[in-house]
């Protein structure tokens, strides 16, 4: 598979992370028309915590003694791992929820780890991942919520350090400006951040396209 897109925002058509991911993918597709793009929407079809529990317990149970739930959970874990491993380029879109990793995305990652096992190592080595994240408030170093985003470091560590991918970040703050009246004073800053994120998404999409083309021609 050429590109795997993973969405996890619960906001559907109102999602800022999905909109930015659209831009990344569209710029990638502009250079690779006709290539295979697969989308996994974790909000539409969640990986459940109970799936992970069943998969973990199933791994500790002899194959001929597993329950149907354990067998199904292990099959899902293998499917998710195989799908991710087969992708040449990955775009992960998420929102920051309650200052941590979106639970839909975390459950997905946990299940991938079950599917691949610790011994899978850097199975994305040499491949490219764009992490697209939208945050309702402002988390810049000059703001009161600096350091409150506890998701980015985790995602970079998993996709980059553990799985070995080349990670790029596209992020946008103040997505609630224009939605929450309490943030009306930040309309100008919010608009500037939105524009900057859009530009970054375009750049990253083109970078991913170029990197993919280089790997194909190598």
C-alpha positions as CSV (number, residue, x, y, z in Angstrom):
1,X,0.0,0.0,0.0
2,X,1.3,3.5,-0.9
3,X,-0.4,5.6,1.8
4,X,-2.3,4.8,5.0
5,X,-4.3,7.5,6.6
6,X,-5.5,7.1,10.1
7,X,-8.2,9.4,11.5
8,X,-9.2,9.6,15.1
9,X,-11.0,12.8,15.7
10,X,-14.6,12.5,17.0
11,X,-15.7,15.7,15.3
12,X,-16.4,14.4,11.8
13,X,-16.8,17.1,9.2
14,X,-16.0,19.8,11.9
15,X,-12.6,18.3,12.6
16,X,-9.6,20.5,12.2
17,X,-7.2,17.6,12.2
18,X,-9.1,15.9,9.4
19,X,-9.1,19.1,7.4
20,X,-5.3,19.4,7.7
21,X,-4.9,15.7,6.9
22,X,-6.9,16.3,3.8
23,X,-4.4,18.9,2.7
24,X,-1.4,16.6,3.4
25,X,-2.9,13.7,1.5
26,X,-4.2,15.9,-1.4
27,X,-0.6,17.3,-1.9
28,X,0.8,13.8,-1.8
29,X,-1.8,12.5,-4.3
30,X,-1.1,15.4,-6.6
31,X,2.3,13.8,-7.3
32,X,1.1,10.2,-7.1
33,X,-2.2,10.0,-8.8
34,X,-3.5,6.5,-9.1
35,X,-1.5,5.2,-6.1
36,X,-3.3,3.2,-3.4
37,X,-4.6,5.2,-0.5
38,X,-6.3,3.4,2.4
39,X,-8.2,5.2,5.2
40,X,-8.8,3.8,8.6
41,X,-11.3,5.9,10.6
42,X,-11.0,5.0,14.2
43,X,-14.0,7.1,15.2
44,X,-16.3,5.4,12.7
45,X,-14.8,1.9,13.5
46,X,-13.1,2.1,16.9
47,X,-10.6,-0.4,18.2
48,X,-12.0,-1.1,21.7
49,X,-10.1,-1.5,24.9
50,X,-11.9,-4.8,25.3
51,X,-10.3,-5.9,22.0
52,X,-6.9,-5.2,23.5
53,X,-7.8,-7.1,26.7
54,X,-8.9,-10.1,24.7
55,X,-5.8,-10.0,22.5
56,X,-3.4,-9.8,25.4
57,X,-5.2,-12.7,27.2
58,X,-5.4,-14.6,24.0
59,X,-1.6,-14.3,23.5
60,X,-1.3,-16.1,26.9
61,X,-3.7,-18.9,26.0
62,X,-2.9,-21.9,23.8
63,X,-4.4,-21.5,20.4
64,X,-6.8,-24.5,20.8
65,X,-8.1,-23.1,24.0
66,X,-8.8,-19.5,23.0
67,X,-12.3,-18.1,23.2
68,X,-14.0,-16.7,20.0
69,X,-13.4,-13.2,21.4
70,X,-9.7,-13.9,21.9
71,X,-9.3,-15.3,18.4
72,X,-11.1,-12.4,16.9
73,X,-9.1,-9.8,18.8
74,X,-5.8,-11.5,17.8
75,X,-6.9,-11.5,14.2
76,X,-7.7,-7.8,14.4
77,X,-4.3,-7.2,16.0
78,X,-2.6,-9.0,13.2
79,X,-4.7,-7.1,10.6
80,X,-3.8,-3.7,12.0
81,X,-0.1,-4.6,12.3
82,X,0.1,-6.0,8.8
83,X,-1.7,-3.0,7.3
84,X,0.5,-0.5,9.0
85,X,3.7,-2.4,8.2
86,X,2.7,-2.6,4.5
87,X,2.2,1.2,4.2
88,X,5.0,3.2,2.6
89,X,3.7,6.5,3.9
90,X,1.4,7.1,6.9
91,X,-0.7,10.1,7.9
92,X,-2.0,10.1,11.5
93,X,-4.6,12.7,12.3
94,X,-5.8,13.3,15.8
95,X,-7.1,15.9,18.2
96,X,-5.7,16.6,21.7
97,X,-8.3,15.5,24.2
98,X,-8.0,16.3,27.9
99,X,-4.3,17.0,27.4
100,X,-3.4,13.4,26.4
101,X,-3.4,10.9,23.6
102,X,-6.8,10.4,22.0
103,X,-8.0,7.1,23.5
104,X,-9.1,5.8,20.0
105,X,-5.6,6.2,18.7
106,X,-4.0,4.8,21.9
107,X,-6.2,1.7,21.7
108,X,-5.2,1.3,18.0
109,X,-1.5,1.6,18.9
110,X,-1.8,-0.9,21.7
111,X,-3.4,-3.4,19.4
112,X,-0.7,-2.9,16.7
113,X,1.9,-3.7,19.4
114,X,0.1,-6.9,20.3
115,X,-0.1,-7.8,16.6
116,X,3.6,-7.2,15.9
117,X,5.0,-8.1,19.3
118,X,7.9,-6.4,20.9
119,X,10.2,-8.2,18.6
120,X,8.8,-6.3,15.6
121,X,11.2,-3.5,16.4
122,X,11.7,-0.7,13.9
123,X,9.3,-2.1,11.3
124,X,8.7,1.3,9.8
125,X,12.3,2.1,9.5
126,X,13.0,4.3,6.4
127,X,9.3,5.1,6.0
128,X,7.6,8.5,6.6
129,X,4.9,9.4,9.1
130,X,3.1,12.7,9.3
131,X,1.4,13.3,12.7
132,X,-1.3,15.9,12.3
133,X,-2.7,17.3,15.6
134,X,-5.3,19.9,16.3
135,X,-5.6,21.6,19.8
136,X,-8.5,23.7,20.9
137,X,-6.5,26.0,23.1
138,X,-3.0,27.5,22.8
139,X,0.0,25.4,23.9
140,X,2.9,27.5,22.7
141,X,5.9,28.0,24.9
142,X,4.8,31.6,25.6
143,X,1.4,30.6,26.9
144,X,0.0,29.3,30.2
145,X,-0.6,25.8,28.8
146,X,3.0,25.2,27.6
147,X,3.9,21.6,28.3
148,X,0.3,20.5,28.7
149,X,0.2,18.6,25.4
150,X,1.1,15.1,26.6
151,X,0.3,13.4,23.3
152,X,3.0,14.6,20.8
153,X,6.0,13.2,22.7
154,X,4.3,9.8,23.0
155,X,3.3,9.6,19.4
156,X,6.8,10.7,18.2
157,X,8.4,8.1,20.5
158,X,6.1,5.3,19.3
159,X,6.2,6.0,15.5
160,X,9.8,7.4,15.5
161,X,11.9,5.9,18.2
162,X,10.1,2.5,18.7
163,X,8.9,1.8,15.1
164,X,11.7,3.7,13.3
165,X,9.8,6.0,11.0
166,X,10.8,9.5,9.9
167,X,8.3,11.7,11.7
168,X,7.0,15.1,10.6
169,X,4.6,17.2,12.7
170,X,1.7,19.4,11.4
171,X,0.0,21.1,14.4
172,X,-2.6,23.8,14.9
173,X,-3.5,25.6,18.1
174,X,-6.6,27.6,18.9
175,X,-9.1,25.6,16.8
176,X,-11.8,26.7,19.3
177,X,-11.3,30.3,18.4
178,X,-14.5,31.3,16.6
179,X,-16.3,28.5,18.3
180,X,-15.9,29.3,22.0
181,X,-16.9,33.0,22.7
182,X,-14.4,33.0,25.6
183,X,-11.6,33.0,23.0
184,X,-12.9,35.9,20.8
185,X,-10.1,38.1,21.9
186,X,-7.7,35.7,20.1
187,X,-9.3,35.8,16.6
188,X,-6.4,37.4,14.9
189,X,-3.9,35.0,16.5
190,X,-6.2,32.0,15.8
191,X,-6.5,33.0,12.1
192,X,-2.7,33.3,11.8
193,X,-2.1,29.9,13.4
194,X,-4.7,28.4,11.1
195,X,-3.0,29.8,8.0
196,X,0.4,28.7,9.2
197,X,-0.8,25.1,9.8
198,X,-2.4,25.0,6.4
199,X,0.9,26.0,4.8
200,X,2.8,23.5,6.8
201,X,0.3,20.8,5.8
202,X,1.0,21.6,2.1
203,X,4.7,21.5,2.6
204,X,4.6,18.2,4.5
205,X,2.4,16.6,1.9
206,X,4.9,17.5,-0.8
207,X,7.8,16.3,1.3
208,X,6.1,13.0,1.8
209,X,5.4,12.7,-1.9
210,X,9.1,13.4,-2.8
211,X,10.4,11.0,-0.2
212,X,8.0,8.2,-1.5
213,X,9.2,8.9,-5.1
214,X,12.8,8.6,-4.0
215,X,12.2,5.3,-2.3
216,X,10.4,3.9,-5.4
217,X,13.3,4.9,-7.7
218,X,16.0,3.6,-5.4
